[in-house]
């Protein structure tokens, strides 16, 4: 996963979001997957990054790419 992409994953009973390669760790912890996915997707859109959503078994269940907007 490239640096800057957003990942949503499950660990220790909660859903989390993190930015790959940021070194800052988790930026959100949620009890419900749908809330974590919504926040992660919003963050990925703002960063123009891909959003990776991992299932409980750690397999990638969904990945969405944000369209690159050319600089003007």
N, C-alpha and C positions, 0 to 999 in steps of 0.2 A: 504494500500500500504506500503510495507516494506521500512525502512530507506535506502536511497541510490538509490532507483528507480527514473527514470526520467519521468516526467509528462509533456505532451504538452496539453495546454488548452486555451480557448478563454475567454477574459475578457476586457470589455470597448473598443470593436472595434479592438483589436489586439490579436494575438496569442503569447503565452508565453511558456517558458520552465522553470521548476524548478526541483531541486533535493529534493525528499521527506526527511524530517527530518534534512535537513542541516541547517536550520535557516537562511540561506543566502538569501532567497527570490528567485526572478526571475533571471536567468542567461542569458536570451535572450528574446527580444521582436521583433515581426515580423508582417508585414501587411498581409502576405500570409501564409496560413496554410501549404502548401507544403514545404516552406522554414523552418518553425518552426519544422516540422516533421523530415526533413532531419538532421537538427542540433541536435535535441533531440535524434534521433536514433544513430547518431555518438557518442554522449556523453554516451548514455546507453551502446553501444558496448565497448567503452574505459573503462567504469566502471564495465563491465560484469554484468550489471543490467537489469531489465525489463524496457521497454518503454511503458508507458500508454498514449494513445491518446484519449482525450475527444472530443466529438462532441460539436456543439454549444449549445445543450440542456444539457450539462454536463454529459451525459451518456457515458460510456466507449465505444468507437467505435472500438478500436483496442488495443491489447496488444501484445507485442512481447518480448520474453525472449531470452537472450543471453546465449548460451551454456557455461556452466562452464568448464573451462580448468583446469584439475587437476594440483596441484603443483608438481614439480619434485624435 
